[in-house]
């Protein structure tokens, strides 16, 4: 969750990084369901059933890729 209270996804790979910040303010004393997925060049952020996407190159990602 970002400082602004929004859901935040960050993927960094061999050729770049992709950041997606979206959705409602989550700092409201309620439970929320958040998922973040990457498929190819697209990041998909789901917040309480609402879907937000952003595309861009990240390259390959391995367990040894630094944050």
Backbone as a chain_set.jsonl record, in Angstrom:
{"seq": "XXXXXXXXXXXXXXXXXXXXXXXXXXXXXXXXXXXXXXXXXXXXXXXXXXXXXXXXXXXXXXXXXXX", "coords": {"N": [[0.862, -1.177, 0.0], [0.597, 2.18, -0.87], [1.935, 5.368, 0.312], [-0.131, 7.133, -0.02], [-2.311, 5.626, 0.464], [-3.225, 3.92, -1.492], [-3.465, 0.851, -3.441], [-0.527, -0.87, -4.513], [1.651, -2.035, -6.954], [4.749, -3.464, -7.874], [7.094, -4.395, -10.185], [10.243, -5.59, -11.073], [12.55, -6.335, -13.52], [14.878, -7.854, -15.829], [15.091, -5.945, -17.87], [13.828, -3.601, -17.132], [11.431, -1.757, -15.1], [8.149, -1.846, -13.659], [5.537, 0.009, -12.416], [2.49, 0.139, -10.732], [-0.046, 1.941, -9.411], [-3.135, 2.134, -7.946], [-6.753, 2.295, -7.541], [-9.167, 2.585, -4.791], [-8.882, 4.605, -1.752], [-7.324, 2.82, 0.726], [-7.005, 3.081, 3.407], [-9.067, 2.841, 5.536], [-9.983, 1.498, 7.747], [-11.097, -1.002, 7.081], [-11.341, -4.371, 5.799], [-9.619, -5.529, 2.904], [-9.33, -7.046, -0.335], [-6.553, -7.771, -2.194], [-4.706, -8.301, -5.115], [-1.804, -8.875, -7.089], [-0.499, -9.321, -10.227], [1.688, -10.453, -12.83], [1.787, -10.863, -16.273], [3.476, -11.633, -18.994], [3.986, -8.64, -20.557], [2.228, -7.201, -19.053], [0.879, -5.853, -16.088], [-1.391, -6.706, -13.608], [-3.569, -5.444, -11.332], [-5.74, -6.122, -8.759], [-8.295, -4.879, -6.809], [-10.47, -5.406, -4.352], [-12.125, -6.714, -6.245], [-12.218, -4.929, -8.42], [-10.465, -4.271, -11.41], [-7.279, -3.211, -12.496], [-4.941, -2.285, -14.962], [-1.641, -2.189, -16.41], [0.765, -1.779, -18.93], [4.087, -2.641, -19.968], [7.631, -3.047, -20.574], [9.438, -5.442, -18.681], [11.175, -7.474, -18.794], [12.932, -10.512, -18.004], [12.389, -12.203, -14.897], [13.885, -13.35, -12.024], [14.493, -15.356, -9.095], [16.835, -14.402, -8.084], [17.027, -11.785, -8.912], [17.695, -8.524, -7.947], [15.822, -6.364, -5.704]], "CA": [[0.0, 0.0, 0.0], [1.403, 3.396, -0.983], [1.723, 6.369, 1.356], [-1.414, 7.783, -0.283], [-3.372, 4.694, 0.807], [-3.64, 3.163, -2.681], [-2.767, -0.401, -3.699], [0.702, -0.585, -5.234], [2.379, -3.192, -7.488], [6.056, -3.113, -8.414], [7.84, -5.503, -10.761], [11.527, -5.212, -11.662], [13.153, -7.453, -14.218], [16.177, -7.659, -16.47], [15.121, -4.81, -18.804], [13.108, -2.426, -16.652], [10.526, -1.924, -13.968], [6.785, -1.407, -13.926], [4.855, 0.381, -11.181], [1.067, 0.409, -10.906], [-0.717, 2.393, -8.193], [-4.512, 2.367, -8.374], [-7.842, 1.885, -6.668], [-9.643, 3.521, -3.775], [-8.071, 4.75, -0.545], [-7.486, 1.618, 1.535], [-6.815, 3.424, 4.822], [-10.409, 3.159, 6.003], [-10.33, 0.541, 8.806], [-11.864, -2.121, 6.531], [-10.558, -5.402, 5.142], [-9.633, -5.449, 1.455], [-8.669, -8.12, -1.062], [-5.65, -7.17, -3.178], [-3.78, -9.205, -5.796], [-0.951, -8.251, -8.096], [0.013, -10.368, -11.107], [2.346, -10.038, -14.063], [1.715, -11.834, -17.363], [4.151, -11.017, -20.138], [4.311, -7.221, -20.342], [1.094, -6.558, -18.391], [0.662, -6.016, -14.655], [-2.816, -6.644, -13.28], [-3.827, -5.181, -9.923], [-7.156, -6.272, -8.433], [-8.623, -4.352, -5.483], [-11.887, -5.674, -4.053], [-12.825, -7.105, -7.463], [-11.981, -3.982, -9.515], [-9.21, -4.612, -12.073], [-6.5, -2.117, -13.087], [-3.811, -2.861, -15.683], [-0.635, -1.31, -17.001], [1.704, -2.572, -19.723], [5.419, -2.115, -20.17], [8.641, -4.1, -20.526], [10.206, -5.693, -17.461], [12.143, -8.529, -19.069], [12.799, -11.725, -17.181], [12.462, -12.018, -13.443], [14.313, -14.573, -11.352], [14.581, -15.214, -7.635], [18.065, -13.686, -7.74], [16.958, -10.399, -9.368], [17.557, -7.644, -6.769], [14.641, -5.505, -5.651]], "C": [[0.899, 1.227, 0.0], [1.118, 4.343, 0.184], [0.395, 7.091, 1.197], [-2.601, 6.86, 0.022], [-3.892, 3.86, -0.351], [-2.872, 1.84, -2.759], [-1.625, -0.127, -4.669], [1.356, -1.892, -5.665], [3.686, -2.705, -8.09], [6.73, -4.382, -8.912], [9.109, -4.969, -11.382], [12.14, -6.456, -12.276], [14.448, -7.052, -14.881], [16.243, -6.44, -17.384], [14.351, -3.583, -18.326], [12.23, -2.739, -15.464], [9.164, -1.376, -14.347], [6.094, -1.179, -12.588], [3.397, 0.686, -11.517], [0.482, 0.742, -9.545], [-2.139, 2.755, -8.59], [-5.501, 1.969, -7.286], [-8.218, 2.941, -5.644], [-8.654, 3.652, -2.616], [-8.362, 3.566, 0.369], [-7.324, 1.874, 3.035], [-8.159, 3.828, 5.431], [-10.921, 2.174, 7.068], [-11.224, -0.588, 8.334], [-10.891, -3.125, 5.923], [-10.714, -5.259, 3.635], [-8.936, -6.668, 0.87], [-7.865, -7.498, -2.193], [-4.797, -8.276, -3.79], [-3.007, -8.42, -6.836], [-0.315, -9.371, -8.907], [0.701, -9.743, -12.306], [2.228, -11.172, -15.065], [2.313, -11.179, -18.593], [4.546, -9.586, -19.816], [3.201, -6.478, -19.603], [1.044, -6.889, -16.905], [-0.829, -5.811, -14.406], [-2.955, -6.526, -11.77], [-5.328, -5.284, -9.7], [-7.367, -5.814, -7.003], [-10.121, -4.537, -5.276], [-12.706, -5.961, -5.305], [-12.661, -6.165, -8.643], [-10.581, -4.238, -10.084], [-8.593, -3.376, -12.716], [-5.309, -2.764, -13.773], [-2.876, -1.772, -16.199], [0.349, -2.21, -17.745], [3.033, -1.858, -19.868], [6.432, -3.232, -20.034], [9.284, -4.219, -19.147], [11.263, -6.742, -17.694], [11.9, -9.732, -18.187], [12.974, -11.376, -15.717], [12.846, -13.35, -12.84], [14.375, -14.31, -9.855], [15.82, -14.437, -7.23], [18.084, -12.245, -8.226], [16.79, -9.495, -8.149], [16.332, -6.769, -6.861], [14.963, -4.101, -6.073]], "O": [[1.851, 1.306, 0.777], [0.173, 4.137, 0.946], [-0.149, 7.606, 2.173], [-3.756, 7.255, -0.141], [-4.898, 3.165, -0.209], [-1.773, 1.718, -2.219], [-1.732, 0.738, -5.539], [1.592, -2.767, -4.833], [3.727, -1.66, -8.739], [6.917, -5.332, -8.152], [9.068, -3.998, -12.139], [12.236, -7.5, -11.631], [15.046, -6.033, -14.537], [17.335, -5.94, -17.654], [14.24, -2.609, -19.07], [12.275, -3.832, -14.899], [9.043, -0.544, -15.246], [6.07, -2.063, -11.732], [3.11, 1.405, -12.474], [0.511, -0.083, -8.631], [-2.34, 3.588, -9.473], [-5.136, 1.392, -6.262], [-7.666, 4.041, -5.628], [-7.697, 2.883, -2.524], [-9.511, 3.333, 0.743], [-7.495, 0.958, 3.839], [-8.371, 4.985, 5.792], [-12.128, 2.032, 7.266], [-12.036, -1.089, 9.111], [-9.761, -2.779, 5.575], [-11.787, -4.915, 3.14], [-8.057, -7.253, 1.503], [-8.409, -6.791, -3.042], [-4.229, -9.096, -3.068], [-3.494, -7.434, -7.389], [0.33, -10.262, -8.353], [0.347, -8.648, -12.743], [2.535, -12.32, -14.743], [1.717, -10.268, -19.168], [5.345, -9.344, -18.912], [3.227, -5.249, -19.532], [1.152, -8.05, -16.51], [-1.442, -4.875, -14.919], [-2.512, -7.4, -11.025], [-6.104, -4.609, -10.376], [-6.703, -6.297, -6.086], [-10.935, -3.899, -5.945], [-13.845, -5.509, -5.422], [-12.938, -6.562, -9.775], [-9.623, -4.404, -9.328], [-9.272, -2.598, -13.385], [-4.721, -3.699, -13.23], [-3.261, -0.619, -16.392], [0.722, -3.274, -17.252], [3.096, -0.628, -19.887], [6.131, -4.267, -19.439], [9.63, -3.215, -18.525], [12.169, -6.893, -16.874], [10.795, -9.941, -17.687], [13.618, -10.391, -15.358], [12.207, -14.367, -13.111], [14.314, -13.162, -9.415], [15.857, -13.868, -6.139], [19.06, -11.536, -7.981], [15.84, -9.672, -7.385], [15.854, -6.462, -7.953], [14.081, -3.242, -6.087]]}, "num_chains": 1, "name": "protein.A"}
